[in-house]
């Protein structure tokens, strides 16, 4: 049996590996910046929305909620985004380090035309930035930002301009239309009354007063944000996508953001949750979605052809941040993905190229590009441990203790194969060898913009796949697709990526 010292050492190393993806160590050396509490102070002092002007970062696929993390790696040939970061860093308090992140979905045109209050986005705060030596003009600028508040963009003239722009929602059109800055109102956070110290007694008093009210207790509870938050917290889908349900925020508003950002829906629906008028509305619609769709029984299907890629029950948590996360590649493209086990994804996806540990988002793992086995569209990556599995059985006790997520088990344990339910304390699928040692197995990172949640048994592909798929485009050539001639209703043609994983 393993000794206590070895167990403590391995447990500590496993916790270290789980914390690495959320730290985004692949960005290089960065320095921490102090948090900005001035904007919250100004909101509290004004008692309402704070009118200001913030730099705008357009996001074509990803919806960011307060509490979400956004890593950026800005190459030297992107001066507009670099200028955005520098303008945000040079802004005076209370706007120092703040910028606006807005996801461009078709609904924003209707909202811009019908809602005089404006379009809802997210206030992002820069938390980390490259050290001075790594922030030269000829090198990539690394930034880690975190969502803190919501905002409404009140200057909508440029959005109407985008409706007539030749490339529509593309970031280049947004930048040419906005000149980086937009006028907006920062929305203050909602506050909720504190629960009494003796909730049972208080509830009893409320029950006795119910005959004096025109509605039943169920009606009041249906609009009680605190009770709705507890119902959301107890749903099976929430337990499936986080490392520990107890780590979720207790505040109803923060919880509604955390759950909505993890929902298996498209960007348009998540943006509508972000734009909800109140926390109660967001929690109620989230509960309705979970009840109607039965999210745990859904499958992640290829957005292009409709073939099932993985089941929701395949979701595994490989980092402290949960099963969902945003990561950026060296080309500056941000990918929003969910991690799943190999049980079903290994059968429906096809891997290309040799595994590589360069710029790996998960330290200790090598990545391989994974495409849909039916239509060939890029769906995500396969991550495998750096150590070959063939060296496991002959490893000594000292070698096993130095491997990521390798634990010495009981010598009398019987050998068994890897299953989707064989998950250790790290949340990663594991494999147990004949000597009882537990080793991390592979998992897949599935792009959320390349998949959509649907029921099982969706049937054959909905796409007429051409004979030679995927096509090979000449390097450096921009392909313009006439979407009016296509039956595909996915979000544009950005689902195709190059071999290095960049758009």
N, C-alpha and C positions, 0 to 999 in steps of 0.2 A: 504494500500500500504506500501511497505517496506520503511524504513527511509534511508536517505543518509548514516548515520553512519553504519547501518547494511549492506547496500550494499557494502560500502567500505571495511568493515571487511571481508565479504564473498569473495569479489573479490580478496583481498589480500591472503586469505587462499587458494583459488583455484589456484592462481598463485604459491603459495608455494608448493602445491601438484604437479603441473605440472613440477616444477623444481626438485623435489626429484628423479625421475627415472634417470635423467642424472647425478645426483650427486653420484649415486651408494652408498647410505647410508648403504645398507645391508652388505657392506664389512667391516664395523666396523670403528674404529678410524684410520684415515690416516693423513699423513702430506703432505703438498704441497711442491713441489720441484721447484726451479727456472727454467725457460725455457732455452733451449740451443740455443743460437744465434751464437755460434762459428762455427758450421758446415756451416751455410749459409755464414758467413764471409769468410771462407776458400774456399767455392765454388765461391764466387764473386772474390776473389783474384786470384784463379787459372784460372778462365775463362772457365772451362770445368769440366768434371766428376772428382770426388775426390776418389782416390783409397784408400781403407781402409779394415780392417778386423772387422766384427761384429758378435756377437752371433746370432744364428739362432733359431727362434721359428717356428716350423712347425704347420700349420693350415690345418686340413683335409677337412673342409667344407666351411670356411669363407674367402671371399676376402676383404681385407682391402685397402682402398684408403687413400691418404693424407686428413686429416680432420676427419677421423673416429676415434672413441674411442673404446679401447679394455680393458675391465675389466678382471683381472685375480685373482683367488683365488687358490694359489698353496699349496696343502696339504703337510704335513710333509713327506709323503712317495714318494714324487717326487723330489729327490735331484738334478736331472739334470736341471729341470726348475728353481729351487731355485738358483742353481749355475749360471745359465744364468743371472738372475736378479742381483746377486751380482757382476758378472763380468762386466755387463753393468754399474752399479753404481760406480765401482772402476776404470773404464777406464779414462785415462787422457783426457783433452780437445783436440780437439773439439768433441770427441766421447763419452763424459761422459753421461750416461743415455740412450744411443741409442742401439737398437738391430734391427735385420732384421726379418720381418714376411713374410712368403712365403706360399701361398696356393698351395697344391699339387693336380693338376688336370692332366689328361692323356696328355694334350697338352705339358706339360713341357718336356717330353721325346723327342718329335719331335723338339721343339725349341732348346733343348740342343744339338741335333745332327745337326741341319741345320743352326742355327743362331750363328755365332761366337761371337756376342756381349754379349751373356749370357741371363739368365732368369730374368724377371722383378719381383721384390718384393717391399716391402714397408719399409721405415725407420720409426720405432716407437720410440717415446720419452717417457720415464717414467715421468709422471707428478705427481703422488701420490704414496705413499708407506706406509705400515703399520708403526705405531709408534713403538719405540723400545720395549715397554712393550708387544706389541702384535706380535712381529716378532720373538718369541722364536722358537727354532728348533722343539719343539713338537706341535706348533700351525700353522695354515694356514698363508701363507704370501699373503697379499692383495696388488695388484698393479693396477693402472690405467694408461694406456699408450695411446698416441694419434699419429696418422700418420702425418708425416710432409713432407716427400719427397719420391720419388721413387728411386730405385736402380737396378742395374743389377749385378747378381751374375756371376762372370767370372770364378770361379773355379768350373768346371762342372764334374770333375771325380767322385765325390760322387753321382751325379744324375744317371750316367750310372751304378754305383754300385747298386742303388736302383732298376733298371730295372731287376736285377737278384736276388734281395732279396726275401726270401720266403713270407714275408708279405707286400712287395711292398711299398705303400704310407703311411703306418702306421707311426705315430710319433716315435715309438721305433726304427724303421729301420732308420729313418732320423738321430736320435741322435747317433746311433751306427756308422753311416757312416760319419758324419761330425765332431765329437768331439766338437760340439757346435759352433765353429767359421767357417765363410766362408769369402772368399775374394770377394769383390764387388766394384762396381763403383757407387757412389752416383750421381744421375742425377740432374743437376741444374734446377731451375724453369724457365719456359718460361716467357718472357716479351713481352708486347704488347704496341704499341704506344698509347699515350693518345689522346682522342678525342679532336678536336679543340673546343674552347669556343663557337663558333657559328657554330654548325654542319650543319644547313640549308644552310648557305652561302658557307661553304666548299663543301657540297654536290652539290650545284649549279655549283661551279667551276669544280668539277669532271665530272658532266654531260656535261658541254660544251666541256670538253676534250675527251669525249668518242669517237667521230668520228675519233680521231687520234690513237685509240687503236684497236687491232685486235679482241677484244671480246666485248660482250655486258655487261651491268651493272649487269645482273643476274649472269653471270659467276664469276665476281669479288666478288659479295656478297655471292656466294656459298662457297667461301674460306676465307671469312672475319670472323675471330674468334669472334669478338665483336658482329657482327650481328647474327651469329649463336647462340651465347649465349643468346641473347634477344629472338630469336625464341624458344629456349628450355625453357626459363623461362616462356613463355606464353602458353605452352602446358597444357592441363587439368590434365594430370597425375601428373605433378610437383605440381600443386595447391592442389592435393588430398593427397599428402604424406608429406607435410610440414605444420607447424603451421601457418607460414606467408611467402608468397613468397618474401616479401620485406626483410626478414631476410637472404635470400640466398646471397652468396658472389657475388660481381659485377665482380670480376676478371674472365675471361673466363676459365682459367685452373682450378681454385678452383670450379667454378660452374660445369664444366664437371665432376669432381670427385664426387661432391655431388649428382648429378643426376644419374650418372652411378652406384653408390653404392646403389641407391634405385630402380633400374630397376627390374621388375619382371621376371628375367631370371636366368638360372642356373649359377653355379660358374664358369664353363668353359667360358661362354660368358662374364661374368663380368671380369674375369682375362684377356681376350683378350682386353677389353676396357682399363684395367690398363696398359697393355703392348703396347698400341697404340703409334705410333711414334710421334704424335703431338696432341696438343689440338684440332686443326681443324678436324683431322681425328676422334677423339673421339666424338666430337659434331656432326659431320655429320652422323656417324653410329648410334649414339643415336637417332637423329631425324628420321633416316630411320626406326629404330626399332619401335619408337612410331607411325610413320605414317602407317607402314605395319601391325603391330599387333593391332593397335587401343587399347592401353593398358587399357584404362578405361572400355572397353567392355569385357575384358578377365576375367577368373575365376581362382582362386587358386585351383588346383586339387591335390588330393593325388598322390604323385609320385609313389606309389606302385600299386594302383588299378585304378587310373584315375577318381575317383568320385569327383565331384565339392565340395569343402569345403566352399568357400566364393567367392563373387564377388569383383572385384577391387573397385566397388562403395561402398562396405562395409567398406573400410579402414577408420579408425578414428585416430585422433592424440590425444594421451593422455599425451604427455610430450612435453616439449620445444624442445627436440631433433628431433621431427617428429614421423611418424608412424613406422619407422624402428629403431632398436636398438640392441645392443649386451649386453647380461647379462650372468653372470656366476653363477653356482649353487655351493653348498658346496663341491661337489666332484671335482671341478676344471674344469668342462666341460663348454665351452663357447657356448651359444646359440644365433644365429642370427635370429630375428623374426620380424614380422610385426603385428600390432594390428588392429583388425577388430571388427565390431559390431556383436551382437548376432543374427541378423535377419536371416541369412542363415546358419552361423556356428552352431547355436543352434540346427538346424534340421539335420545336417549331421555328427556331432561329438557326441561322447558318453563320459561322464565324469565318473571318478572313484574316490572313496574315499571321505572323508569329506574335506570341505574347510579348509585351514590352512593359518595362517598369518605368520608363521615362515619363515624367510629369504625371505620375499616377495619383489619382485623387484619394486612393485608399492605400496608405503606406503598408508595405508587406505584400501587396498584390500586384500582379501584372494584368494589363488590359488587352483585350482583343476586340476588334470591331465586330458587331453582330448585326445582321440584316434579316429581314423577314424571309423565311424559306420559300414563300410563295411568290411575292412580287419583287423582292430584292431591295426594298426601301430600307434605309438605315433606321434601326429601331433602338439601338443602344450598344452596350459593351458587355463582354464577359470578363469577370475578374477572377483570377486564379492565384493561389498562393505562390510565392516566389520559389519555394522549395519543391522540386519534383516529387511526386507521390511515390515514385519507385524507390526512393532512399529512406522511406519511413521505417520499414521493418528492420533494417540493419542498423538503425541509429542507436547510439548508446544513451544511457540515462542522462548524461550531461548534455548531449546534443539535443535531446528532446526538450530539455528545460529551457533551451535558448531559442526555440522556434516560436513564432507568433501563434498564440492560442493553442499550444500543445500542452496537454496535461497528462500526467501519469495516472492511469486508472488502476483498478484492481486487476491483479494478474489472472484471477479466475474468471474474468468476464469473457463471455463467448463472443467470437467475431460475428459481426453483422454488417449488412450493407447500409449505405446511406439512404435515408428516406426524408421526405419533406418535414416530418415531425421530429427528426433527430436534430434538435437545436440545443446548443449549450447555453451557458449563462451570457455569452456575448451576443446571442441572437443570430449567429451565423450558422448555416448548415454545417454539420460536422461529420466526420468519418472516424470510425473506431477500428483500429487494427487488431491483430490477433493478440498482442500483448496488453490490450486495454487502453493504449494511448489514444487521446482524442486529438484530431487534427482538423483545422479549418478546411472546408471544401470551397468550391467555386460558388459564385453568385452572379447575377446579372443586374446591370443598371439599365432600366427601361425608360426611354424618353417619354415624358408625359405628352408632349406635343405630337408624337408619332403614334400614339395609341388612344383608344377611347374605351370607356367601360361599357360593356354590353352583356346581355344574357348569353348563357351557353347555348350551343346548337345554332349558332348564327348561320351555318351552312357554308357553301363554297364561296369563293372570292366574288366580290361585287365588281371587280375591275377587270376589264379586258386587257390582259397583260400582253404587251408586244413580244415578238419572238426573241429579240435580243434585249434583255433587261437585267440590270439597269444599264442605260446608255452611258457611253464614255464621252464626256464633253471635252473639247480642247481646253487646255489649261489657260485661265485668264479670260475666257469668253463668258459673257453674261447671257443666259438663256431666258428669253421672254416667252412666256406661255400664255396663249389665249385661253383663258378659263371659260369663256363662253362656249367653246367647243368641247368641253370636258364635262362628264357626268359626275366627276368626283367633287364632293362637297367639303373636302378637308380645307384646312386653313392655308390656302395658297400652295405654292410649290416649294416651300422652304424645307420640306421633309427630306429632300435629297441632300446629301452631304458628301464631301470628298473623302478620300481614303483616310485622311488624318483626323476625321471627325469634325471638321469645321464646315460651315456653310459655304 
